[in-house]
Amino acid sequence: MNKFVAGTAAILLTTTLMTTGCTWDKRDTGTAAGAVVGGVAGGLVTGGSAVGVGVGAVGGALVGNQMAK
């Protein structure tokens, strides 16, 4: 259950930051979305390991940034 709460909190935090008046361009949004998706995927693959979530988030951010060019 803690993984679900942490994932939900991360998604809500990202959504809040994206909609609170910050001027984000397409590339920033792609980076943030990639980080969230990568972090969730890394957590799922590694069974919730903090290292897996971190590596997945960094990898997802890099991919999301490049795809949003």
C-alpha positions in Angstrom: 0.0 0.0 0.0 2.9 2.4 0.7 4.0 2.1 -2.9 0.6 3.1 -4.1 0.6 6.2 -1.8 4.1 7.2 -2.9 3.2 6.9 -6.6 0.0 8.8 -6.2 1.8 11.5 -4.3 4.4 11.8 -7.0 1.8 12.1 -9.7 -0.2 14.7 -7.7 3.0 16.7 -7.0 4.0 16.7 -10.7 0.5 17.7 -11.8 0.4 20.5 -9.3 3.7 21.9 -10.3 2.7 21.7 -14.0 -0.5 23.7 -13.4 0.5 26.3 -10.8 1.5 29.1 -13.1 4.9 27.9 -14.0 5.8 28.6 -17.6 6.6 25.2 -18.9 7.3 24.5 -22.5 6.7 21.2 -24.4 10.2 20.0 -23.5 9.8 20.6 -19.8 6.5 18.8 -19.8 8.0 15.8 -21.7 10.9 15.7 -19.2 8.5 15.6 -16.2 6.2 13.1 -17.7 9.1 10.9 -18.6 10.5 11.0 -15.1 7.1 10.0 -13.6 6.6 7.2 -16.0 10.2 6.0 -15.7 10.1 6.1 -11.9 6.9 4.1 -11.8 8.3 1.6 -14.3 11.6 1.3 -12.4 9.7 0.7 -9.2 7.6 -2.0 -10.8 10.5 -3.8 -12.4 12.6 -3.8 -9.2 9.8 -4.4 -6.7 9.9 -0.9 -5.3 13.6 -0.5 -4.9 14.6 3.1 -4.3 17.5 2.7 -6.7 15.2 1.2 -9.4 12.8 4.2 -9.0 15.7 6.7 -9.2 17.3 5.1 -12.2 13.9 4.8 -13.9 13.1 8.4 -13.2 16.4 9.7 -14.6 16.2 7.5 -17.7 12.6 8.5 -18.2 13.4 12.1 -17.9 16.1 11.8 -20.5 13.9 10.0 -22.9 11.0 12.4 -22.3 13.2 15.4 -22.9 14.5 14.1 -26.2 11.2 12.9 -27.5 9.6 16.4 -26.8 12.1 18.2 -29.0 
